[in-house]
Amino acid sequence: MGRKKYDLSVEPDFAMKSIKGNNIISFEITKDIANPTFQIDLQQPMKADKVEAGFPVDNYKQDGDFIWIKANKNFKKGEKYTINITYSGNPTIARNAPWDGGWVFTKDKNGNPWMSVADEGIGASVWLPTKDIWSDEPDNGIVMKIITPKDLVGVGNGRLVSKKTEGDKMAYTWEVKNPINAYSIIPNIGKYVNFKDDFKGEKGNLDLDYWVMDYNIDKAKKQFRQVKPMLSAFEYWFGPYPFYEDSYKLVESPYLGMEHQSSVAYGNGYQNGYLGRDLSGTGVGLNWDFIIIHESGHEWFANNITAKDQADMWIHESFTNYSEVLFTEKYMDKKSADVYAQGIQHLIQNDTPIIGKYGVRNEGSGDMYPKGASMIHTIRQVINDDEKFRQILRGLNKDFYHQTVTTAQVENYISKKSGIDFSGVFNQYLRTVKVPVLEYSQKGEELTFRYTNTIKNFKLPIIVEGTTINPSEQWQTVKLKKGSPVEFNKNYYINYKKVQ
């Protein structure tokens, strides 16, 4: 079945820490099939109270974290149907959102209920009956109705299409027109106030929509001024913001932040840096708000281009970590960007490979952030043509627009468009924990060098004092243009070792 649309409702109960609602899943049959069994994911202890379908159902049962629906019908390719699941229960509570997933039932500074959910790792089925796999997105988006007490506001993804009184409750209905990954479908319920702005972008007018706690509106108006320079920088490097139809939103959240599509969660305390610190250790990162920049960068890498499997999550995090460098370059200057890029290298652990295990919801090492970004910065040095590099980044977002992809597709694209075979570079940095070492010695104008600690046939040319060298496992000697001690470019993620 190919998912087409989710039409869902959610109503949290703060006192009971419970939620209830329903999800109407519209889908299209992708091949002729007789009496199939459909699988929908819903994690315990959530319950499917009722299952209705637009086709005859033999039976359905909830077993563990799955709902099995046995159809009593022959289906033909191209036919369209719905399954409507009414659900309720006390969902898993996040112990440490957003890293440890689940629902958040907390209170704001003034003691008002504040509720949300973070579920990238644990999966959206922690609360919502869905097909919980990254490669499967509803092509035609979602409609989400959030039912709240009268004195609270429900904020969802996309645009607010209606706000109605339902008895002693309010119903806020939000619509997303574009495909959306399930872990991005997030209701936020709290004492929100709203202010708006707009951005003249590559695709015309983009409306900016901000939802924050009522007591933070003045701080937000000041801090969110960074949004326009951020959008301007990212449109320059990556191409148009991918969700003009759904607007751009920042929503204050009861946790640090998350890249929820067209509804970015913001909880950085209205300060620059990462909770006031600079992760690069250089001071450069204190010139901008880490959560606004990083989580918005994900609108291109994670939300526009989504990895099919969690093992390939580097596609989300490496490029988005590198978006911090690119933003710095446009917002400040190239020297600051290089300083920042070199600074984040100290965060690399080289504990396990960046690519995880396929097919088992396994993400690789956290090195996908700083090491992945350092790999991209290294690739950029090799391409040695910033306009070509920019067109590759824009091309990725254009050619894989609103698609789910594999590592192989991204690797092949970069090698093909640059005209340079980067397969060894990807194998070295994504699939091993070995950092290449360039051993060298220098006599006057003669530089002798070789690579160690690399995979077989590792190819990574380096520009040294204006001369391109192609080190291998064998010693080579080149003549440089000058005899003074060589200064290596620290933008390559390799270690340099002087030997006698």
N, C-alpha and C positions, 0 to 999 in steps of 0.2 A: 504494500500500500504506500502511496506517496502522499505525505501530509500536505494539506492545502491551507487549513486555517484552524485556529483555536478560538472559540467563543466561550470565555470563561467568566465565572464570578468567584469572589472570595470575600468572606466576612469573618474577621478575627474577633474573638472575645477576650479582652485583656485580662479580666478577672480569672477566667477559666484556663487561660493560655491555650485556647483551642481555636480551630478555624473550621469553617464549613463553606461549601460552594459546589459548583459543578463545572465541567468542561465538556463542551460539544466539539468533538474532533471531526472536522470535515476531511475526507480523503478520497483519493482516486485509485482504482484498482490498476496495478502496473502490469499484470499478466493474467491470462485465463486461469482460473483455479476453482476446484470443487470443494465445497464444505470446509473451508480453512478454519484454523483457530488463530484469532488475533491476540497479540500480547500487548498489554498496556502496563506501564510501570507505575507503581505507587508504593512507597516504602512504609513499612510498619513504623509506628502503630496506626498510621492513617487507614481509614476504612472506606471501601467503595460501598455506599449505602444502596445505590440503585444503578443498574446498567440498562440503558435503552439504546436500541439501534434502529437504523433505517433499513433493516433487512431481518429476515427470520433468524432468531437465535435459538439454538438447541438448549444451551445452558451456559452459565458463566460461573467462575469461582475465583476467589482471591486466595492465592497460595504464596505465603512469604511476601516478597516485595513485588509480586506480579498479579495482574488480573488476566485470566484466560477467558476469551469469549469464543465459544464454538458456534460457528455459523451453520445454518441449515439451508444452504443455497449454493448454486453454481454461479460464480462471478465471471464477468467478461472484462477484458482489458478496456480501460477507458470509462467504466461505470463509476459514478460518484455516490458516496454514502456518508452517513454520519454515525458516530457513536457518542452517546451522551452519558457521562459518568457523574453521579452525584456523590460527593465525598465529605467526610468529616473526621475529626479526631484531634488529638493533642500531638502536634508534630514534634520531631526532634528539635530541641532547643540548642542553639549554637553556644558552645562554651567560650569560644574566642573568635567571633566573626571579624573579618571575612575569611580567616584562614581555616577555621573549624566551622563547618557549615551548619545551617539550620535557621530556625526562626529566632527573632530577637523581640522579647517583650520587656521593655524598660520604661523609664520615665524621663522626661526632659527636665531641664533645670528648675522649672516651675512646678514639677510634680504631675504634669499631664502624661497620660499614656502615650507611648511612642513605640511603634511596631514596624518591623520589616523582616526581611529574610536575606540570607546570603548562601548561595548553593552551587558555586562553580565546581567545587571538588566533589561534594557529596551527591550532587545531582538535583535537578528541579523536582524529581519525583519524591523528594523528601516531604513535599506538600501537595504537589499538583499531579493528577493522573495524566501521564504524558508518555511519549515515546522518548525515553531519556538517553539519547545518544547524539553526540555532537554532529554526526554526519546527516542528521535528519532535522531539518528546519521547516516550519510551516511556510510554504512559498508565499502565501497571500497574507501573512502576518497574523495579528490577533486582535480581538476586542476583549478588553478586561474591565469588568464592572467590580469596583471596590465598594463594599457596603460598610459604612462607619457610623458611630454615634454622631448625633447632630453637631456636637461641638468640636469634632475632629474633621480632618481633611484626608482624602485618599488620593495619592499621587501614583500614577503608573507610567508605563512607557508610551511614547508617541504623543498624540494630541488628545486633549480633553474634548470629547464630543458631546457629553451631556452631564448635567448635575441636577439631580432630582431628589425631592423628598419622598421617602417611602415609609409611611407610618411615622415612627419616632426615630427613623434613621435617615442617613443621606446616602445616595448612590452616585458615585463618580465613575463615569464610563470613559475609558481611554482606548484609542485605536492606533494600531501600528499597521502601516500599509506594506512594509517591506518584510522579507524573510527575517526571522529572528531566532537566535540560539536560545534553547529552553532556559539555560541558567541566567539569561538576561531578563526573563519575565519576572519583574519584581514589583509587588505592591508596597507602598510606604504609607503609613497611617500615623498622623500626628497633628499637632497644632501648627499647621503650615500657613505661611503667607507667601504671596506670589508677587514677583515683579518681572518685567519683560524688557527686552532690547532687541535689536536686530543687527545682522551682519551682512554687508554687501560682499557676496562671495562669487566664486567662479560660476555657479549655477544660478545666480540671481540673489534674491533676498532670502536669507535664512533667519527664521525667528528664533530668538534665544529666550528660554523660559526658565526662571529660577524659583525654586521652592525651598524656603528655609524656615527655621523656627522663628516665631514672631519676635523674640527678643534679640535675634541676630541680624535683623534686616540691614541695619546701618553698616555693620562689619561686612556683610555679604556684598552690599553695593560697592564697597571699596575693593574688596579682594577679587571679586568676579570681573573687575576691569581687565584682568589678565586673559579673559576668554577670547577677546577679539584678536590680540596679537598671536595667541595660540592657534586659533583657526586660520589666520592669515599665513603663519609659518607652515602649518601642516598641509594646507591646500597647495602651497608652493611646492613642498617636497613630495606629497603623496597624491595630489589630485583633489577634486572636489570632495567636500564632506559627503559621506555616502548615503545620508538619510535625510535629505532636504524635505521630503514629503512628511517626515515624522518629527521635525524640529530638532533643536539641540537643547538638552535640559541638564541642569545641575540640580540635584536634590539633596538637601542635607540629610545625612544618615546617622544612625546611632552606632556606626562603626567607621573605621578609617576611610574606606573607599572601595569602589568596584566599578568595572566598566560596563554597567548595564546599558544596553543599546538605547540611544536617544533618551536616556534617563540616568546619567552618570551619578553614582553615589559619592557624596562629598562629606568627609568627616575629619578634615585636617586642622580644625580649630582656627580657621581664618588667619593663617600665618604662612610665611614662606618656608621652603625646605620641606622635609618629611617630618611632620610633627616638630618643626623648628630646627631640625638637624640637617646637615648636608651629607647625604650618603656617600658622595664622592670624596669627602674629606678635604676638598680643595677650597671651599668657600664659594665656588661658582653657583652651586645649587641653592644658595640662600637668596638668589636674585629672583626666584619664582616659586610658585606653589606647586610642590611635587604632585599632589593628587589631581589638581586641575590639569596639569600637563600630561602626566603619565596615563591616567585613566581615560582622558579624552583621546590620546594617541591610539588607544585600543579601538576607537570607532573605525579606524582603518584596518588595523591588524588585530583581529579577534572577532570583530563584529561584521565588518565587510568581508574580509578573508578569514574564514574559520577553519581550523584544523579538523579533519574528519575524525581523528583519534587523539585522545589525550596524550598519547606518547609523543605526539608532534606539537605539543603546546609551545615549544620554542618559537614557532611561527607567530604566536601571539606576543610572547614576552620579550624575545630578543629584539624584534623590530621596534616594539613599543619602548623598551629600555633605550634603544638607539634614538627613538624620537626625541628623547630628552636632550641628546647631543645636538640633533638637528634644530630643535627649537632654540637652544642656547645660541647656535650659530647665527640664526636669523634675528633673534631678539637682542643679542649682544654682539659677538664677533667670532670669527673662526678660531682665533687663539684661545679664547675662553672655552669654546666647544672642545678643542683638543685637550685642554687642561682637564676638563670634566671627564672626557672619554678615558684619558689615562688614569684619572683618579679612581674611577669605578673598578679598575683592574684589581685593586687591593681587596675587593669583596669576593673574588673568585676563590672557591674552595678546592676545585678539582677532586671532589670526593667520588662522584659517580658520573657516568655519561649524561649528557643533556637530553638525549632521546630515551624515552622510557620503554616499557614493554607493551607491545601492541595487543589490542583486543581485550584488555583487562582493566580499563579505566586507570592506567598507571602513568603518572607524569614523571618525567625524568628529574634530574638534579635542579635545584634552585639556581645553579650556574646558568640556566637558560636566560637569566636576566643579565648579569654583568659580563659573563663570558660570551654569551650569544651576541651582545652588543659589541664587544671587543672584536669578535670574529667579523661582524659586518663592517666595523671601522677598518679592519685589516683589508677586507675585500675592496673597500673604497680606495685605500692607498694603492692597491694593485691596479685597479681600473684607471686610476690617475687622471680622471676626467670627470669633474663634478657634475657637469651637465648630463653626461651619459649616465652617471650613477643616479641622478635625479629622475631621468626618464625611465630607468629600470624600476625605481620605486613607484612612480606614477603608473607605469605599465602593469605592474603586479596588481595594483588596485583597479585598473581598468579591465584587464583581461580576465581577472578572477573576481570581478564585481559580484557581490552578493552570493559567492560560492563557497563550498567546503572543499578543502584541498589536502594533498599529502605533502610530506617533506620532499619526495622525489620531484613533484611538479614545481615546487619553489626552487629547488637546487638547479634543475634543468633549465628553468626560465632564466635564472641569473647567469648561468654559464653561456647559454645561447645568445642572450641579448648583449652580454659584454664581449662576446667572442673569445672568452678565456675559460679554459677548463678548470673549474673550481671544485671538481669532485673530491680531489685529495684534501683540499682545505676543509670541506664539509665533513669528510670522514674523520679527519684528525680532531677537529674541534667539537663536533656533535656526538661522535661515537667512541672517543677515547678520552682519557683524562691527562694525556701527555701534552705538555707544553713544548713546542719545538725550541731547540737550543741552537743558536748560531755560534759555533766556535770559530774564533778568528785570531790571526796574528798579523801584525803590520810591520813592514820594514820600509821606511821611506814612503814611496808612492805605491808600493806593492801590498795588496791586501790578500791574504790567504784565508780561506774559509770553508766550512762544511756544515751541514745540518746533522744533529744527533737528536735522539728522543722523538723520532717521527715515525709515522707509518711508512710502509714500503712505497717507493716512487712518489713521495710527497713533493708537490710542486708549489712553491710560493716565492715568486720573484720579489726582490726587495730593491728599492732605490737607495743607493748609498752615495752621498755627496754628488748627486746628479747622474750617477752611473747605475744602470739596472744590472743587478747580478742575479743569477739563477742557481742558488746553492742546491747541492744534492748530498748524498752520503759520502761522496768522494771529495777529497781536498781539491780546491781549484785556486788559481791566483789571477787577479786582475790588476791592471794599472789604473790608479785613480788620478784625477786631474791635479791633486795637490798632495803634498807629503805630510801635512800636519795630522795629528792624531784624529782618527775618524770619529765622527759623531753620528750615531745611529738614530733613526727616526723612531721615537717611542710610541708612535701610533700603531705600529704593528704589534699584535699580541704574540711576541716571541721573547725568549730570554737570550741575552747576549753574554757570551763567556769568552774572555780573553785568555788565550793559551800561549805557551812558549813555543 
